[in-house]
Amino acid sequence: MTKQVQRLDRVIIRFAGDSGDGMQLTGDRFTAGTAEFGNDLSTLPNFPAEIRAPQGTLPGVSSFQLHFADHDILTPGDAPNVLVAMNPAALKANLGDLPRGADIIANTDEFTKRNLQKVGYATNPLEDDSLAEWRVHAVPLTSLTVKALEGFDLSKKDAERSKNMFALGLLSWLYHRPTEHTITFLENKFAKKPEIAKANIAAFQAGWNYGETTESFSVSYEVKPARLAPGVYRNISGNQALAYGLIAASVQAKLPLFLGSYPITPASDILHELSKHKRFGIRTFQAEDEIAGVGAALGAAFGGALGVTTTSGPGVALKAETVGLAVTTELPLIIVDVQRAGPSTGMPTKTEQTDLLMAMFGRNGESPVPIVAPMSPSDCFDAAIEAARIAVKYRTPVMLLSDGYLANGSEPWRLPEVSDLPDISQEFTTAPNGENGAFLPFKRDTETLARPWAIPGTAGLEHRIGGIEKADGTGNISYDPDNHDLMVRTRAAKIAGIDVPDLVVDDPDGDAKVLVVGWGSTYGPIAAAARRIRAGGGKVAQAHLRHLNPLPANTGEVLKRYDKVLLPEINLGQLALLLRARYLVDVISYNRVRGLPFKAEELAGVIQDVIDSD
């Protein structure tokens, strides 16, 4: 049977099911095939915090959304064109996001009376015409999988576990995805269980064959590869890119990397990734708690390593005293905060931008630290190198603010040329710097105000270290009021004087009246919304802040250049508060704290309202 092939420029697919149905793995494998094919892509994993949430319930639904296209895209998409619903809970939890006319592929085997009752369905929506506005493909995924695996020595329950691979095979056929990558992955993943590997491969191939032969799908779809800049690309998540960035920073700084960390969602994958790369001189220490992790990292920095600690909001609160110690001892330290919904435990697997003010002020005393925020998953690589550059050059702790959306999301990353990476190395102090052979640990560089970095054990460079205030120059313990005032102001001046690039404005015609400012992971939705406004004939400027402390020197001039400044944040207006206080600009704040990234359509509407409000 010859089937029609329809050409599309982009597609948004959402896989949804129980947290034990393997939806994250399914989405990840489909993403890998899509990256291999050459499409531009962006992903949004969304899963419960529980290891195994109650089966068949709405809180237990796990989903993975993938947006792929034959052109440059910026977000995982606002609404899926296709929903793969493995059970009634997955359908009900995601139906509200599905536009009319979209496709629903539903696993009919799981639409039992008991499962329907769990989520409040009085009747089966696959049979009562309530889904008439969507194109429903009722597929018995579970039973088809079990039948395909009849020749394997597996229990019915074990065979059913491969239904996600059947679904993956079906979707791979439907969108012409390459299969070799998935087959190789399964062979490697289950290398010690060859029967399981063969069963999953068989289920995957059965799904592909079902799409090829069934009359339920008369059309398949083709999305051509995107025209990307020449180079070598790979798909990468934010956490993975950040880990690679730290490794590159270690090499470019000519320092061994030490990670002191305590596992916490959504930052743990950085620890997992770095632990795989001991051949680069990486040392990872899984501490007994957050305080021990940052204490070990600061100790490693004192010993001459690139000290790093990774955490999320609750961990930053616990690390605050040691970060203050790093401020006063003036040692390089990178604190990676992969932000999540709070306060307290909050929603560990959901994203937010709510730690900015804590990063700015969450320590006792006057203890300023630089803050760097990546804007996309792949940008986490460059942001890690930039954080290391600042930490090493200025002898200061640096806060790197990622978030759950960036950490777990992925996109194509063009591998940089090693020769293009910046040299961020600094020399250790090896000789006395004072009169008569004295060593002055707080005699500062006249340009950067950084103090000398002397490795413990270096003959003649013995000096005091600790949290009590030190005298300028000598580093002796000092309670002198004027000295304390001088040291506080000098530490603040050092951070204020950090060299950061000017804020770049995207204003194609140069005559926009409205400027949209963002920071961190809001870049994609804001840029996509600006594209929509411009495509409709509107005019809007966009600027995105990577350096949040110190802010770029031209920030005030940029803000005052426009009649209106709009600032969307996934918090209640934290950066808006800082910009209003610093520059006396009436920033219009747009805020949502739903544990989800902004949608481009939503922000486009907000921008248009601001444009029309004259």
C-alpha positions in Angstrom: 0.0 0.0 0.0 1.5 3.3 -1.1 0.9 6.1 1.4 1.0 9.8 0.9 4.0 11.8 2.3 3.2 15.3 3.3 5.9 18.0 3.7 5.8 20.1 6.9 8.1 22.9 8.1 7.8 22.0 11.8 6.1 19.7 14.2 5.5 19.6 18.0 5.0 16.2 19.5 4.2 15.4 23.2 4.7 12.0 24.6 2.6 11.5 27.8 2.0 8.6 30.2 2.7 7.3 33.7 6.0 8.2 35.2 6.8 4.5 34.8 5.9 4.3 31.1 9.3 5.5 29.9 8.1 8.7 28.3 11.4 10.6 29.1 13.4 7.8 27.5 11.0 7.7 24.5 11.2 11.5 24.0 15.0 11.4 24.4 15.4 8.7 21.8 13.1 10.5 19.3 15.1 13.6 20.0 18.4 11.8 19.3 17.0 10.6 15.9 15.8 14.0 15.1 19.2 15.6 15.9 20.9 12.9 13.8 18.6 13.8 10.9 19.6 17.4 11.1 16.5 19.3 12.2 16.7 22.2 14.6 15.0 21.2 17.8 14.0 22.2 21.3 12.7 20.0 24.1 10.6 20.3 27.3 10.7 17.3 29.6 8.0 17.6 32.3 7.8 14.9 35.0 6.7 14.4 38.6 9.1 14.8 41.5 8.1 11.4 43.0 10.3 8.4 42.0 7.0 6.6 41.1 3.9 8.7 41.4 0.5 6.8 41.8 -0.1 4.9 38.7 -2.9 6.1 36.4 -3.4 9.4 38.3 -3.1 13.0 37.1 -0.2 13.8 39.5 1.6 10.8 38.1 1.6 12.0 34.4 5.1 12.4 32.9 5.5 14.1 29.5 8.2 15.0 27.0 7.6 17.7 24.3 9.7 18.1 21.2 9.6 20.8 18.7 11.6 20.2 15.5 11.7 22.1 12.3 13.5 22.8 9.0 14.4 26.2 10.2 15.8 28.0 13.2 13.5 27.7 16.3 13.7 29.1 19.8 11.3 27.2 22.0 9.8 23.7 22.6 6.6 25.1 21.1 3.4 26.5 22.6 1.0 23.6 21.7 1.6 20.1 20.4 0.4 19.0 17.0 0.5 15.4 18.2 -0.3 14.0 21.6 0.7 10.4 22.3 -1.5 9.5 25.3 -0.5 6.2 27.0 -3.5 6.2 29.4 -6.6 8.3 30.3 -4.6 10.4 32.8 -2.2 11.4 30.1 -5.1 12.4 27.9 -6.9 14.4 30.5 -3.8 16.2 31.8 -2.7 17.4 28.4 -5.9 17.8 26.4 -6.2 21.4 27.4 -2.9 22.3 25.6 -4.0 20.6 22.4 -5.3 22.8 19.6 -8.4 21.8 17.7 -7.6 19.6 14.7 -4.4 18.1 16.4 -3.7 14.4 16.4 -4.2 12.2 19.4 -2.6 8.7 19.4 -4.3 6.9 22.3 -3.3 3.6 23.8 -6.8 2.0 23.9 -5.6 -0.9 26.1 -5.3 1.4 29.1 -8.7 3.0 28.8 -10.3 0.6 31.2 -13.2 1.4 33.5 -10.9 1.6 36.5 -8.4 3.9 34.8 -11.2 6.1 33.5 -12.7 6.4 37.0 -9.3 7.4 38.5 -9.2 10.6 36.6 -12.9 11.4 36.7 -14.1 10.2 33.2 -17.7 9.0 33.5 -17.5 7.6 30.0 -14.7 6.6 27.6 -13.7 9.8 25.7 -12.5 7.6 22.8 -16.1 6.4 22.3 -18.4 9.2 23.4 -17.6 11.8 20.6 -16.1 14.3 23.2 -12.9 14.3 21.1 -14.7 15.0 17.8 -12.7 18.2 17.4 -9.4 16.3 17.2 -8.1 13.5 15.0 -8.1 10.5 17.2 -6.0 7.4 16.3 -7.0 4.6 18.7 -4.2 2.1 18.8 -3.9 -0.9 21.2 -0.2 -0.2 21.9 0.1 -2.6 24.9 -1.5 -5.6 23.3 0.2 -5.1 20.0 3.5 -5.0 21.8 2.8 -8.2 23.8 1.8 -9.9 20.5 5.0 -8.7 18.8 7.1 -10.2 21.7 5.3 -13.6 21.9 8.5 -15.4 20.7 10.6 -14.0 23.6 11.0 -15.6 27.0 9.3 -12.7 28.8 6.4 -12.5 31.2 3.3 -10.5 30.0 4.3 -7.8 32.5 7.8 -7.5 31.1 6.6 -7.5 27.6 4.2 -4.7 28.3 7.1 -2.5 29.5 8.3 -2.3 25.9 5.1 -0.5 24.7 7.0 2.8 24.8 9.4 1.4 22.2 6.4 0.3 20.0 5.2 3.9 20.3 8.6 5.2 19.4 8.8 3.0 16.3 5.4 4.2 15.2 6.3 7.8 15.6 9.6 7.2 13.9 7.8 5.9 10.9 5.2 8.6 10.9 7.9 11.3 10.8 10.6 9.5 8.8 13.1 9.4 11.7 16.3 7.3 11.3 16.2 4.0 13.2 19.9 3.0 13.5 20.7 5.3 16.4 17.9 3.8 18.5 18.8 0.2 17.7 22.4 0.9 18.6 21.3 2.6 21.8 19.2 -0.3 22.9 22.0 -2.8 22.1 24.4 -0.8 24.3 21.9 -0.1 27.1 21.0 -3.7 27.6 24.3 -5.2 26.6 24.3 -7.4 29.7 20.7 -8.5 29.1 20.7 -9.4 25.4 17.2 -10.9 25.5 15.8 -7.6 26.8 17.7 -5.7 24.1 16.3 -7.9 21.4 12.8 -7.6 22.8 12.9 -3.8 22.8 14.3 -3.7 19.3 11.6 -6.0 18.2 8.9 -3.8 19.8 10.5 -0.7 18.1 10.5 -2.4 14.7 7.0 -3.7 15.2 5.8 -0.1 15.8 7.5 1.0 12.6 5.9 -1.9 10.7 2.5 -1.1 12.2 2.7 2.4 10.8 3.8 1.1 7.4 0.9 -1.4 7.1 -2.1 -0.1 9.1 -4.9 1.8 7.5 -5.1 4.0 10.6 -2.3 6.2 9.3 -2.7 7.0 5.6 -0.2 9.8 5.6 3.3 10.1 6.9 5.2 13.4 7.3 8.5 14.7 6.3 10.4 17.6 7.9 13.5 18.5 5.9 16.8 19.1 7.8 17.4 22.7 8.9 19.9 25.0 7.2 22.3 25.5 10.1 25.7 27.2 10.0 28.5 24.8 8.9 30.1 22.8 11.6 29.8 19.7 13.7 26.6 19.5 15.8 25.3 17.3 18.6 22.2 17.4 20.7 22.9 18.6 24.2 21.0 19.4 27.4 21.7 22.4 29.6 23.2 20.3 32.5 25.4 18.4 30.1 26.6 21.6 28.4 27.3 23.2 31.7 29.4 20.2 32.8 31.3 20.3 29.5 31.8 24.1 30.0 33.3 23.5 33.4 35.7 20.9 32.0 36.7 23.4 29.2 37.1 26.1 31.8 39.4 23.9 33.8 41.6 23.3 30.8 41.6 26.9 29.7 42.4 28.1 33.2 45.1 25.4 33.5 43.6 24.4 36.9 42.4 21.0 38.1 38.6 21.0 38.5 37.1 20.0 41.9 33.4 19.6 42.3 32.0 19.4 45.8 28.3 18.6 45.6 25.3 17.1 47.3 22.6 15.5 44.9 19.6 17.7 44.4 17.0 18.0 41.6 17.5 19.4 39.0 21.3 19.9 39.4 22.4 16.3 40.0 23.1 15.5 36.4 26.1 17.9 36.5 27.6 15.7 39.2 26.8 12.6 37.3 28.4 13.9 34.1 31.5 15.3 35.6 32.2 12.0 37.5 32.6 10.3 34.0 35.6 12.5 33.1 38.4 11.7 35.5 40.8 11.5 32.6 40.6 15.3 32.4 41.8 15.6 36.0 38.2 16.1 37.2 37.6 15.3 40.9 34.1 14.9 42.1 33.1 14.6 45.7 29.6 13.7 46.7 29.3 15.3 50.1 27.1 14.3 53.0 25.2 17.6 52.8 25.1 20.9 51.0 27.4 22.7 53.5 30.1 20.1 53.3 30.0 20.2 49.5 30.6 24.0 49.3 33.1 23.8 52.1 35.2 21.2 50.2 34.9 23.3 47.0 36.2 26.4 48.8 39.0 24.4 50.4 40.0 23.1 47.0 40.1 26.7 45.7 42.4 27.7 48.6 44.6 24.7 47.5 44.8 26.0 43.9 42.0 24.2 42.1 39.0 25.5 40.2 36.4 25.0 43.0 32.8 24.4 41.9 29.6 23.4 43.8 26.3 22.6 42.2 22.9 22.9 43.8 19.4 24.3 43.6 17.6 27.0 45.6 17.3 25.1 49.0 21.0 24.2 48.7 22.0 27.9 48.0 20.3 28.8 51.3 22.4 26.3 53.2 25.6 27.3 51.4 25.2 31.0 52.1 27.6 31.2 55.1 30.4 29.5 53.1 29.8 31.7 50.1 30.2 34.7 52.4 33.5 33.1 53.6 34.6 33.0 50.0 33.7 36.7 49.6 35.8 37.7 52.5 38.7 35.4 51.8 38.5 36.4 48.1 39.0 33.0 46.6 37.6 31.9 43.2 34.5 29.7 43.6 31.7 28.8 41.2 28.3 28.2 42.7 25.9 26.7 40.1 22.2 27.2 41.1 19.9 25.3 38.8 16.7 27.1 40.0 13.5 25.2 40.7 10.0 26.1 42.0 10.0 27.1 45.7 10.0 28.0 48.5 11.3 25.2 50.6 11.0 21.8 48.7 8.4 23.5 46.4 8.1 21.6 43.1 11.5 20.1 42.6 11.1 19.2 38.9 9.5 22.4 37.8 11.3 25.6 36.7 11.5 29.1 38.1 13.7 32.2 38.1 13.1 33.0 41.7 16.6 32.9 43.2 17.9 36.1 41.7 17.5 38.3 44.8 18.9 35.5 46.9 22.0 35.3 44.7 22.3 39.1 45.0 21.7 39.6 48.7 21.3 36.2 50.4 24.3 36.5 52.7 25.1 38.5 55.9 27.0 41.7 55.6 28.0 43.5 52.4 28.9 40.5 50.4 28.5 41.2 46.6 29.1 38.4 44.1 29.0 38.4 40.3 26.0 36.7 38.7 25.9 35.1 35.3 22.8 33.5 33.7 22.8 31.3 30.5 20.0 31.9 28.0 19.6 28.4 26.4 20.7 24.8 27.0 23.8 25.1 24.7 24.7 28.6 26.2 25.3 26.9 29.5 28.7 25.8 28.0 29.8 29.4 27.4 28.2 30.7 30.6 30.3 28.2 32.6 33.5 29.4 31.0 32.5 33.0 31.6 31.8 32.3 35.3 35.2 30.6 35.6 36.9 33.6 33.9 35.4 36.1 36.3 36.1 33.9 39.4 39.8 33.3 38.6 40.6 36.8 37.3 38.9 38.6 40.1 39.4 36.1 43.0 35.7 36.0 43.8 32.8 33.5 44.2 30.5 33.7 41.2 26.8 32.6 41.1 25.8 30.9 37.9 22.0 30.9 37.6 20.6 28.2 35.3 17.1 26.7 35.8 15.2 23.4 35.4 13.9 24.4 31.9 17.5 24.9 30.6 18.9 22.0 32.6 16.6 19.3 31.2 15.8 20.8 27.8 18.0 20.2 24.8 18.9 21.7 21.5 21.6 21.3 18.7 25.0 22.6 19.8 27.7 23.5 17.3 30.9 22.3 18.8 33.3 25.2 19.2 36.9 25.1 17.9 39.2 24.5 20.8 41.5 27.2 19.5 38.6 29.7 19.8 38.1 29.1 23.5 39.5 32.0 25.6 42.6 31.6 27.7 41.4 32.4 31.2 44.5 31.3 33.1 46.0 33.3 35.9 49.4 33.0 37.5 49.8 31.9 41.2 51.9 34.2 43.3 55.2 32.5 44.0 57.3 35.2 45.5 57.0 37.8 48.3 55.4 41.1 47.1 56.2 43.4 50.0 59.2 45.2 51.4 62.0 43.2 53.0 60.7 39.9 51.7 57.3 40.2 53.2 54.2 38.7 51.6 51.1 40.9 51.6 48.1 38.7 50.9 45.8 41.7 50.3 48.0 43.8 48.2 45.8 44.2 45.2 46.2 44.3 41.4 45.7 47.9 40.5 43.4 47.0 37.5 41.2 44.2 38.9 41.6 44.8 42.6 42.1 41.0 42.9 44.4 39.9 45.7 47.3 37.4 45.2 46.4 33.7 45.0 49.1 31.9 46.9 49.1 28.1 47.2 49.4 26.8 50.8 52.9 25.5 51.4 54.7 27.9 49.2 57.8 29.0 51.1 57.7 32.5 52.3 54.0 33.1 51.4 52.4 31.9 54.7 49.3 34.0 55.5 46.2 34.0 57.6 42.9 32.9 56.1 39.4 32.9 57.6 36.2 34.8 58.0 37.4 37.5 60.4 38.0 40.9 58.8 41.6 41.4 57.6 43.7 44.5 57.4 44.3 45.9 53.9 47.6 44.7 52.5 48.9 42.7 55.4 45.9 40.4 56.0 46.3 40.7 59.7 43.2 40.4 61.8 41.7 43.9 62.2 38.8 45.4 64.0 39.7 49.0 63.0 36.5 50.8 61.8 38.2 52.7 59.0 39.9 49.5 57.7 36.6 47.7 57.7 35.0 50.5 55.8 37.8 50.4 53.3 37.7 46.6 52.8 33.9 46.6 52.4 34.1 49.3 49.8 37.1 47.7 48.0 35.4 44.3 47.7 32.3 46.1 46.3 34.4 48.1 43.9 36.1 44.9 42.7 32.8 43.4 41.7 31.4 46.6 40.2 34.6 46.9 38.1 34.4 43.5 36.5 34.6 43.8 32.7 31.4 42.6 31.0 30.3 43.2 27.4 27.8 46.0 26.7 24.1 45.1 26.4 23.2 44.3 22.8 19.9 45.4 21.5 18.0 43.7 18.6 16.1 46.5 17.1 16.0 45.9 13.3 14.7 49.2 12.2 16.0 51.3 15.1 12.7 53.0 15.7 10.8 50.7 18.1 9.1 52.4 21.0 8.9 49.3 23.2 11.9 47.3 24.5 11.5 43.8 25.9 14.2 42.9 28.4 14.9 39.4 29.7 17.4 37.2 31.5 18.1 33.5 31.7 15.8 31.0 30.1 13.2 33.6 29.0 15.3 34.4 25.9 13.7 31.8 23.6 10.1 32.7 24.3 10.8 36.4 24.2 12.7 36.2 20.9 10.0 34.0 19.4 7.3 36.5 20.5 9.3 39.4 19.0 9.5 37.5 15.7 5.7 37.1 15.7 5.2 40.8 16.4 7.6 41.8 13.6 6.0 39.3 11.2 2.7 41.0 11.8 4.1 44.4 11.0 4.8 45.6 14.6 8.0 47.1 15.9 9.7 45.9 19.1 13.2 45.8 20.4 14.8 43.0 22.5 17.7 42.9 24.9 18.8 40.0 27.0 21.0 40.2 30.1 23.6 37.5 30.7 25.5 39.5 33.4 23.2 40.4 36.2 25.9 41.7 38.6 27.5 43.8 37.6 25.1 44.9 34.9 26.6 46.0 31.6 27.8 49.6 31.7 25.3 50.8 29.0 22.2 49.2 30.6 20.8 52.5 31.9 21.3 54.2 28.5 19.6 51.3 26.7 16.6 51.3 29.1 16.1 55.1 28.8 16.3 55.0 25.0 12.7 53.5 24.8 9.3 54.8 25.7 8.3 51.6 27.4 10.3 48.7 28.9 8.7 45.3 29.4 10.3 42.6 31.5 8.8 39.1 31.6 10.1 36.9 34.4 9.2 33.6 36.0 9.1 35.2 39.4 7.2 38.1 40.9 9.4 40.8 39.4 12.9 40.4 40.9 15.0 41.9 38.1 12.4 44.5 37.6 12.9 45.6 41.2 16.6 45.9 40.7 16.3 47.8 37.4 13.8 50.3 38.8 16.0 50.9 41.9 19.2 51.3 39.9 18.0 53.3 36.9 14.7 54.9 38.0 13.0 53.4 34.9 9.3 52.5 35.2 9.8 48.9 34.0 6.5 47.1 33.1 6.7 43.7 34.9 5.0 40.6 33.5 5.2 37.6 35.8 4.1 34.0 35.9 5.2 31.4 38.5 3.5 28.2 37.2 6.6 26.0 37.1 6.6 26.2 33.3 8.4 28.4 30.7 6.5 31.2 29.0 4.8 30.5 25.7 5.7 32.6 22.7 2.0 33.3 21.9 1.4 34.5 25.4 4.3 36.9 25.4 3.4 38.1 21.9 0.0 39.1 23.2 1.5 40.9 26.2 3.9 42.8 23.9 1.2 43.8 21.5 -0.9 45.1 24.5 2.0 47.3 25.6 2.5 48.6 22.0 -1.2 49.4 21.8 -1.4 51.1 25.2 -0.4 54.6 24.1 
